[in-house]
Amino acid sequence: MSNAIKLPLLTGAGLAPMAGVTDAAMRLLCREQGAAWSVSEMLSAKGWVFSGGRNLNAQDLLKRLPGEGVVGLQLFGSEPEYIAEAARQLQDRGFQFFDLNFGCPAPKITGNGEGSAMMRTPGKIGAVVRALSDATPLPVTAKIRSGWDQDSVNAAEVAKICEANGAQAVAVHARTRDQQYSGSADWRVIEQVKRAVKVPVFGNGDIRCGADAVRMMDQTGCDAVIVGRAAQGNPWIFREIAAALRGGEAPPVTARERVDMAARHFELEVELFGEKLAVLQMRKHIAWYVHGMKDAARFRVRVNQMNSADQVLAALREYAEDNR
């Protein structure tokens, strides 16, 4: 089967997939601040098939909230048959496209020959993209890295293979797997990919503000950008990028806005996952929201000792008053 559905036109900035971060609550908040689209946390295709869809963590990953807009479901795996079967089972779960992860640098993923380890086997990437494209009418995109290491920067070659096998867009994190998230992203690789393929190319790496997004698009010709770590505790970066692309500036974010957003984020997490899990999951998010604020370190220690939603919300209200 060839893709019967065309990928929506994705412009501006999207929210990059991040394990343990880009759940429905995070995606909704970023959408409200201007993210044009987002991608879910990654889901193991083989794990999904083997569990018969009964894995509770996977079920949590699939949860949606009204108002999220365009969202892709990211799958990872190296075996085409499991990618295809997972897609057939998941294509009616409310996501607008599938994204394939060929970029994750985590040792537990690459150790199984998955994620960015697949940059070493371009032919296998082609087989996985083709299997997914043939299995579902939903659009297929791929997230890749520059390469495995500096001696094997092959993003342009891999992007052409993805395009030839049915991918409707390619996102490029302009670091090698060896770099993990350190050093500087080499945006020249994004430019090389843009010249190599006709499908849209999304640039990723070292976008920390609106000006960075404008610079990346000007320098590389990429069609849009995706933002990862800079959106942690900062969904307003999408508002800032949208303003920069129009030649303007977004208003600065106040301390009160940060704390109020953290409280709303927490309430959404409770709605999605229940009190116990939400309290644990929000510890990192709250740390991101209050970073750089008055007495932030002490506040983080305090929140990390709390176990109830009422305690956390009361602490956030108190902290908001202290930062008026």
Secondary structure, 3 states (H helix, E strand, C coil): CCCCCCCCCCCEEEECCCCCCCCHHHHHHHHHCCCCCEECCCEEHHHHHHHCCCCHHHHHHCCCCCCCCCEEEEEECCCHHHHHHHHHHHCCCCCCEEEEEECCCCHHHHCCCCHHHHHHCHHHHHHHHHHHHHHCCCCEEEEEEEECCCCCECHHHHHHHHHHCCCCEEEEEEEECCCCCCCCCCHHHHHHHHHHCCCCEEEECCCCCHHHHHHHHHHHCCCEEEECHHHCCCCCHHHHHHHHHCCCCCCCCCHHHHHHHHHHHHHHHHHHHCHHHHHHHHHHHHHHHHCCCCCHHHHHHHHCCCCCHHHHHHHHHHHHHHCC
